[in-house]
């Protein structure tokens, strides 16, 4: 990009040097005259009515006399010596499109980085939830195993109570 800009500056400088050399050799440049006559300034004593707003019309007369004396407004030819070839124009346009593409790429890369950060956060949350689910599942299995063990112990205790009550009723019956 800097190379293209420096080429444009070099080309402009060469054009100005050509123009300066032509003036030095006596060639007449086409363009505005060396001095331009400006319309006279309105004095502070001129009222708003006569300042071109319908008063005495002196401003309009001064404008017409200035246009007649200066030859009217001429087309500016300050950039006339800076002629660009089609190749230079296409290089400039290509450079602009590359610059726009680079800007778009940087915007997209920032969006991609933001999405990657968001994905990393979401993945970390998912992993944390999975770990928590596995831990809760293990605790649930442990609680189920404990309840199964307690249920077996309870059934065994009931059998023992039934057996003991049967034995005690038989013993009471023998007495």
C-alpha atoms as an extended CHARMM CRD file, in Angstrom:
* protein
*
       175  EXT
         1         1  UNK       CA              0.0000000000        0.0000000000        0.0000000000  PROA      1               0.0000000000
         2         2  UNK       CA              2.8360000000        2.3870000000        0.8910000000  PROA      2               0.0000000000
         3         3  UNK       CA              4.5380000000        1.5400000000       -2.3820000000  PROA      3               0.0000000000
         4         4  UNK       CA              1.4600000000        2.5160000000       -4.3810000000  PROA      4               0.0000000000
         5         5  UNK       CA              1.0500000000        5.7810000000       -2.4860000000  PROA      5               0.0000000000
         6         6  UNK       CA              4.7240000000        6.6300000000       -2.9960000000  PROA      6               0.0000000000
         7         7  UNK       CA              4.3250000000        5.9040000000       -6.7280000000  PROA      7               0.0000000000
         8         8  UNK       CA              1.4040000000        8.3440000000       -6.8740000000  PROA      8               0.0000000000
         9         9  UNK       CA              3.4640000000       11.0170000000       -5.1080000000  PROA      9               0.0000000000
        10        10  UNK       CA              6.4360000000       10.4310000000       -7.4020000000  PROA      10              0.0000000000
        11        11  UNK       CA              4.2040000000       10.7110000000      -10.4770000000  PROA      11              0.0000000000
        12        12  UNK       CA              2.6760000000       13.9420000000       -9.1650000000  PROA      12              0.0000000000
        13        13  UNK       CA              6.1450000000       15.3150000000       -8.4440000000  PROA      13              0.0000000000
        14        14  UNK       CA              7.3180000000       14.4420000000      -11.9730000000  PROA      14              0.0000000000
        15        15  UNK       CA              4.2710000000       16.2270000000      -13.4110000000  PROA      15              0.0000000000
        16        16  UNK       CA              5.0120000000       19.3370000000      -11.3660000000  PROA      16              0.0000000000
        17        17  UNK       CA              8.6610000000       19.2450000000      -12.4650000000  PROA      17              0.0000000000
        18        18  UNK       CA              7.5760000000       18.9540000000      -16.1310000000  PROA      18              0.0000000000
        19        19  UNK       CA              5.2480000000       21.8860000000      -15.6690000000  PROA      19              0.0000000000
        20        20  UNK       CA              8.0190000000       23.9380000000      -14.0180000000  PROA      20              0.0000000000
        21        21  UNK       CA             10.4840000000       23.0830000000      -16.8000000000  PROA      21              0.0000000000
        22        22  UNK       CA              7.9830000000       24.1360000000      -19.4890000000  PROA      22              0.0000000000
        23        23  UNK       CA              7.5010000000       27.4820000000      -17.7540000000  PROA      23              0.0000000000
        24        24  UNK       CA             11.2840000000       27.8730000000      -17.5290000000  PROA      24              0.0000000000
        25        25  UNK       CA             11.6720000000       27.2570000000      -21.2990000000  PROA      25              0.0000000000
        26        26  UNK       CA              9.1150000000       29.9090000000      -22.1340000000  PROA      26              0.0000000000
        27        27  UNK       CA              6.1530000000       27.6920000000      -22.8130000000  PROA      27              0.0000000000
        28        28  UNK       CA              2.8980000000       29.2790000000      -21.7640000000  PROA      28              0.0000000000
        29        29  UNK       CA              0.7670000000       27.2070000000      -19.4910000000  PROA      29              0.0000000000
        30        30  UNK       CA             -2.9220000000       26.9840000000      -20.0210000000  PROA      30              0.0000000000
        31        31  UNK       CA             -4.6290000000       27.9160000000      -16.8380000000  PROA      31              0.0000000000
        32        32  UNK       CA             -5.5130000000       30.8470000000      -14.6760000000  PROA      32              0.0000000000
        33        33  UNK       CA             -3.6420000000       34.1090000000      -15.1870000000  PROA      33              0.0000000000
        34        34  UNK       CA             -0.7500000000       34.8180000000      -12.8280000000  PROA      34              0.0000000000
        35        35  UNK       CA             -2.8280000000       37.3460000000      -10.8780000000  PROA      35              0.0000000000
        36        36  UNK       CA             -6.5560000000       37.2960000000      -10.3110000000  PROA      36              0.0000000000
        37        37  UNK       CA             -8.5410000000       40.3960000000       -9.5380000000  PROA      37              0.0000000000
        38        38  UNK       CA            -10.9560000000       39.8660000000       -6.6740000000  PROA      38              0.0000000000
        39        39  UNK       CA            -14.1580000000       41.8550000000       -6.2530000000  PROA      39              0.0000000000
        40        40  UNK       CA            -13.8600000000       44.7850000000       -3.8800000000  PROA      40              0.0000000000
        41        41  UNK       CA            -14.8100000000       44.1580000000       -0.2850000000  PROA      41              0.0000000000
        42        42  UNK       CA            -17.9410000000       45.7810000000        0.9760000000  PROA      42              0.0000000000
        43        43  UNK       CA            -17.3090000000       48.3640000000        3.6550000000  PROA      43              0.0000000000
        44        44  UNK       CA            -18.7900000000       48.1150000000        7.0790000000  PROA      44              0.0000000000
        45        45  UNK       CA            -20.9530000000       51.1310000000        6.3460000000  PROA      45              0.0000000000
        46        46  UNK       CA            -22.8920000000       49.2280000000        3.6510000000  PROA      46              0.0000000000
        47        47  UNK       CA            -26.2910000000       48.2290000000        4.9380000000  PROA      47              0.0000000000
        48        48  UNK       CA            -27.8160000000       44.7730000000        4.5720000000  PROA      48              0.0000000000
        49        49  UNK       CA            -30.2520000000       46.1380000000        2.0270000000  PROA      49              0.0000000000
        50        50  UNK       CA            -27.5100000000       47.1910000000       -0.3700000000  PROA      50              0.0000000000
        51        51  UNK       CA            -25.3920000000       44.0650000000        0.1560000000  PROA      51              0.0000000000
        52        52  UNK       CA            -27.0010000000       42.2420000000       -2.7280000000  PROA      52              0.0000000000
        53        53  UNK       CA            -30.3050000000       41.8160000000       -1.0300000000  PROA      53              0.0000000000
        54        54  UNK       CA            -32.2870000000       44.1860000000       -3.1890000000  PROA      54              0.0000000000
        55        55  UNK       CA            -30.9230000000       47.5810000000       -2.0300000000  PROA      55              0.0000000000
        56        56  UNK       CA            -29.2860000000       49.9680000000       -4.4750000000  PROA      56              0.0000000000
        57        57  UNK       CA            -27.8340000000       47.1390000000       -6.5950000000  PROA      57              0.0000000000
        58        58  UNK       CA            -24.1940000000       48.2450000000       -6.1860000000  PROA      58              0.0000000000
        59        59  UNK       CA            -23.0890000000       44.7350000000       -5.2430000000  PROA      59              0.0000000000
        60        60  UNK       CA            -24.5360000000       43.2840000000       -8.4560000000  PROA      60              0.0000000000
        61        61  UNK       CA            -22.8170000000       46.0080000000      -10.5110000000  PROA      61              0.0000000000
        62        62  UNK       CA            -19.4980000000       45.3150000000       -8.7750000000  PROA      62              0.0000000000
        63        63  UNK       CA            -19.8640000000       41.5860000000       -9.4850000000  PROA      63              0.0000000000
        64        64  UNK       CA            -20.5820000000       42.1460000000      -13.1540000000  PROA      64              0.0000000000
        65        65  UNK       CA            -17.6530000000       44.5750000000      -13.5030000000  PROA      65              0.0000000000
        66        66  UNK       CA            -15.3260000000       42.0920000000      -11.7850000000  PROA      66              0.0000000000
        67        67  UNK       CA            -16.4350000000       39.2570000000      -14.0890000000  PROA      67              0.0000000000
        68        68  UNK       CA            -15.8810000000       41.4540000000      -17.1620000000  PROA      68              0.0000000000
        69        69  UNK       CA            -12.4540000000       42.6980000000      -16.0370000000  PROA      69              0.0000000000
        70        70  UNK       CA            -11.0980000000       39.2880000000      -14.9760000000  PROA      70              0.0000000000
        71        71  UNK       CA            -12.4050000000       37.4230000000      -17.9930000000  PROA      71              0.0000000000
        72        72  UNK       CA            -14.8250000000       35.3970000000      -15.8780000000  PROA      72              0.0000000000
        73        73  UNK       CA            -14.1400000000       32.2590000000      -13.9450000000  PROA      73              0.0000000000
        74        74  UNK       CA            -11.8210000000       29.8320000000      -15.6700000000  PROA      74              0.0000000000
        75        75  UNK       CA            -11.5870000000       26.0740000000      -15.3180000000  PROA      75              0.0000000000
        76        76  UNK       CA             -8.8880000000       25.0320000000      -12.8730000000  PROA      76              0.0000000000
        77        77  UNK       CA             -6.0600000000       23.1200000000      -14.5050000000  PROA      77              0.0000000000
        78        78  UNK       CA             -3.9850000000       22.5460000000      -11.3820000000  PROA      78              0.0000000000
        79        79  UNK       CA             -4.2400000000       18.7750000000      -11.7820000000  PROA      79              0.0000000000
        80        80  UNK       CA             -4.0290000000       18.8520000000      -15.5810000000  PROA      80              0.0000000000
        81        81  UNK       CA             -0.3940000000       17.7940000000      -15.5750000000  PROA      81              0.0000000000
        82        82  UNK       CA             -1.1500000000       14.7620000000      -13.4200000000  PROA      82              0.0000000000
        83        83  UNK       CA             -2.3130000000       12.3860000000      -16.0910000000  PROA      83              0.0000000000
        84        84  UNK       CA             -2.6210000000        8.8360000000      -14.9060000000  PROA      84              0.0000000000
        85        85  UNK       CA             -2.3420000000        5.8610000000      -17.1850000000  PROA      85              0.0000000000
        86        86  UNK       CA             -4.9480000000        3.1340000000      -17.1450000000  PROA      86              0.0000000000
        87        87  UNK       CA             -2.4450000000        0.9080000000      -15.4120000000  PROA      87              0.0000000000
        88        88  UNK       CA             -1.9340000000        3.4460000000      -12.6170000000  PROA      88              0.0000000000
        89        89  UNK       CA             -5.6800000000        3.8940000000      -12.2120000000  PROA      89              0.0000000000
        90        90  UNK       CA             -6.2540000000        0.1420000000      -12.1370000000  PROA      90              0.0000000000
        91        91  UNK       CA             -3.4110000000       -0.2450000000       -9.6200000000  PROA      91              0.0000000000
        92        92  UNK       CA             -4.9760000000        2.4380000000       -7.4680000000  PROA      92              0.0000000000
        93        93  UNK       CA             -8.3970000000        0.8120000000       -7.6590000000  PROA      93              0.0000000000
        94        94  UNK       CA             -6.8490000000       -2.5710000000       -6.9530000000  PROA      94              0.0000000000
        95        95  UNK       CA             -5.0240000000       -1.1120000000       -3.9540000000  PROA      95              0.0000000000
        96        96  UNK       CA             -8.3100000000        0.3160000000       -2.6770000000  PROA      96              0.0000000000
        97        97  UNK       CA            -10.0440000000       -3.0270000000       -3.0830000000  PROA      97              0.0000000000
        98        98  UNK       CA             -7.1450000000       -4.7710000000       -1.3100000000  PROA      98              0.0000000000
        99        99  UNK       CA             -7.3650000000       -2.2520000000        1.5110000000  PROA      99              0.0000000000
       100       100  UNK       CA            -11.1120000000       -2.8490000000        1.8230000000  PROA      100             0.0000000000
       101       101  UNK       CA            -10.5340000000       -6.6110000000        1.7380000000  PROA      101             0.0000000000
       102       102  UNK       CA             -7.9250000000       -6.2720000000        4.5020000000  PROA      102             0.0000000000
       103       103  UNK       CA            -10.3420000000       -4.2270000000        6.6010000000  PROA      103             0.0000000000
       104       104  UNK       CA            -13.0820000000       -6.7970000000        6.0180000000  PROA      104             0.0000000000
       105       105  UNK       CA            -10.6580000000       -9.5960000000        6.9090000000  PROA      105             0.0000000000
       106       106  UNK       CA             -9.6800000000       -7.8810000000       10.1500000000  PROA      106             0.0000000000
       107       107  UNK       CA            -13.3580000000       -7.3930000000       11.0620000000  PROA      107             0.0000000000
       108       108  UNK       CA            -14.0870000000      -11.0390000000       10.2830000000  PROA      108             0.0000000000
       109       109  UNK       CA            -11.0470000000      -12.2370000000       12.2250000000  PROA      109             0.0000000000
       110       110  UNK       CA            -12.2350000000      -10.2330000000       15.2500000000  PROA      110             0.0000000000
       111       111  UNK       CA            -15.6580000000      -11.8640000000       14.9030000000  PROA      111             0.0000000000
       112       112  UNK       CA            -14.0400000000      -15.3090000000       14.5890000000  PROA      112             0.0000000000
       113       113  UNK       CA            -11.9470000000      -14.6500000000       17.7160000000  PROA      113             0.0000000000
       114       114  UNK       CA            -15.0750000000      -13.5730000000       19.6000000000  PROA      114             0.0000000000
       115       115  UNK       CA            -16.9200000000      -16.7020000000       18.4540000000  PROA      115             0.0000000000
       116       116  UNK       CA            -13.9410000000      -18.8770000000       19.4030000000  PROA      116             0.0000000000
       117       117  UNK       CA            -13.9040000000      -17.2880000000       22.8580000000  PROA      117             0.0000000000
       118       118  UNK       CA            -17.6240000000      -17.8860000000       23.1840000000  PROA      118             0.0000000000
       119       119  UNK       CA            -17.1660000000      -21.4950000000       22.0280000000  PROA      119             0.0000000000
       120       120  UNK       CA            -14.3840000000      -22.0130000000       24.5570000000  PROA      120             0.0000000000
       121       121  UNK       CA            -16.6180000000      -20.7000000000       27.3370000000  PROA      121             0.0000000000
       122       122  UNK       CA            -19.5210000000      -22.8690000000       26.1980000000  PROA      122             0.0000000000
       123       123  UNK       CA            -17.2560000000      -25.9250000000       25.9670000000  PROA      123             0.0000000000
       124       124  UNK       CA            -15.9150000000      -25.2700000000       29.4640000000  PROA      124             0.0000000000
       125       125  UNK       CA            -19.4720000000      -24.9790000000       30.8040000000  PROA      125             0.0000000000
       126       126  UNK       CA            -20.4210000000      -28.2040000000       29.0270000000  PROA      126             0.0000000000
       127       127  UNK       CA            -17.4260000000      -30.0180000000       30.5020000000  PROA      127             0.0000000000
       128       128  UNK       CA            -18.2880000000      -28.6780000000       33.9660000000  PROA      128             0.0000000000
       129       129  UNK       CA            -21.9060000000      -29.8090000000       33.6050000000  PROA      129             0.0000000000
       130       130  UNK       CA            -20.7750000000      -33.2400000000       32.3940000000  PROA      130             0.0000000000
       131       131  UNK       CA            -18.4320000000      -33.6030000000       35.3590000000  PROA      131             0.0000000000
       132       132  UNK       CA            -21.1970000000      -32.4950000000       37.7140000000  PROA      132             0.0000000000
       133       133  UNK       CA            -23.6410000000      -34.9640000000       36.1190000000  PROA      133             0.0000000000
       134       134  UNK       CA            -21.1480000000      -37.8180000000       36.4880000000  PROA      134             0.0000000000
       135       135  UNK       CA            -20.5090000000      -36.8770000000       40.1210000000  PROA      135             0.0000000000
       136       136  UNK       CA            -24.2410000000      -36.7210000000       40.8280000000  PROA      136             0.0000000000
       137       137  UNK       CA            -24.7470000000      -40.0590000000       39.0800000000  PROA      137             0.0000000000
       138       138  UNK       CA            -22.0570000000      -41.6620000000       41.2330000000  PROA      138             0.0000000000
       139       139  UNK       CA            -23.6510000000      -40.1840000000       44.3700000000  PROA      139             0.0000000000
       140       140  UNK       CA            -27.0500000000      -41.4550000000       43.2210000000  PROA      140             0.0000000000
       141       141  UNK       CA            -25.6380000000      -44.9750000000       42.6660000000  PROA      141             0.0000000000
       142       142  UNK       CA            -23.9820000000      -44.8440000000       46.0650000000  PROA      142             0.0000000000
       143       143  UNK       CA            -27.2710000000      -43.7410000000       47.6850000000  PROA      143             0.0000000000
       144       144  UNK       CA            -29.1660000000      -46.5050000000       45.8450000000  PROA      144             0.0000000000
       145       145  UNK       CA            -26.6180000000      -49.0940000000       46.9690000000  PROA      145             0.0000000000
       146       146  UNK       CA            -26.9470000000      -47.8550000000       50.5510000000  PROA      146             0.0000000000
       147       147  UNK       CA            -30.7590000000      -47.9890000000       50.3760000000  PROA      147             0.0000000000
       148       148  UNK       CA            -30.5800000000      -51.5140000000       48.9150000000  PROA      148             0.0000000000
       149       149  UNK       CA            -28.2550000000      -52.5590000000       51.7330000000  PROA      149             0.0000000000
       150       150  UNK       CA            -30.5380000000      -50.9780000000       54.3400000000  PROA      150             0.0000000000
       151       151  UNK       CA            -33.5720000000      -52.6750000000       52.7810000000  PROA      151             0.0000000000
       152       152  UNK       CA            -31.8070000000      -56.0670000000       52.9270000000  PROA      152             0.0000000000
       153       153  UNK       CA            -30.8030000000      -55.4050000000       56.5500000000  PROA      153             0.0000000000
       154       154  UNK       CA            -34.3960000000      -54.4270000000       57.3500000000  PROA      154             0.0000000000
       155       155  UNK       CA            -35.7850000000      -57.5990000000       55.7560000000  PROA      155             0.0000000000
       156       156  UNK       CA            -33.2280000000      -59.6770000000       57.6280000000  PROA      156             0.0000000000
       157       157  UNK       CA            -34.0950000000      -57.9050000000       60.8910000000  PROA      157             0.0000000000
       158       158  UNK       CA            -37.8100000000      -58.5500000000       60.2770000000  PROA      158             0.0000000000
       159       159  UNK       CA            -37.0980000000      -62.2370000000       59.6870000000  PROA      159             0.0000000000
       160       160  UNK       CA            -35.0660000000      -62.3640000000       62.8430000000  PROA      160             0.0000000000
       161       161  UNK       CA            -37.8470000000      -60.6190000000       64.7660000000  PROA      161             0.0000000000
       162       162  UNK       CA            -40.3690000000      -63.0550000000       63.3100000000  PROA      162             0.0000000000
       163       163  UNK       CA            -38.1420000000      -66.0010000000       64.2400000000  PROA      163             0.0000000000
       164       164  UNK       CA            -37.4690000000      -64.6510000000       67.7300000000  PROA      164             0.0000000000
       165       165  UNK       CA            -41.1320000000      -63.8610000000       68.3640000000  PROA      165             0.0000000000
       166       166  UNK       CA            -42.0290000000      -67.3880000000       67.2030000000  PROA      166             0.0000000000
       167       167  UNK       CA            -39.4110000000      -68.8890000000       69.5270000000  PROA      167             0.0000000000
       168       168  UNK       CA            -40.5510000000      -66.6910000000       72.4220000000  PROA      168             0.0000000000
       169       169  UNK       CA            -44.2230000000      -67.6360000000       71.9090000000  PROA      169             0.0000000000
       170       170  UNK       CA            -43.2200000000      -71.3350000000       71.8560000000  PROA      170             0.0000000000
       171       171  UNK       CA            -41.2310000000      -70.8350000000       75.0270000000  PROA      171             0.0000000000
       172       172  UNK       CA            -44.1680000000      -69.1240000000       76.6640000000  PROA      172             0.0000000000
       173       173  UNK       CA            -46.4130000000      -71.9170000000       75.5000000000  PROA      173             0.0000000000
       174       174  UNK       CA            -44.1520000000      -74.4940000000       77.1990000000  PROA      174             0.0000000000
       175       175  UNK       CA            -44.2130000000      -72.7490000000       80.4480000000  PROA      175             0.0000000000
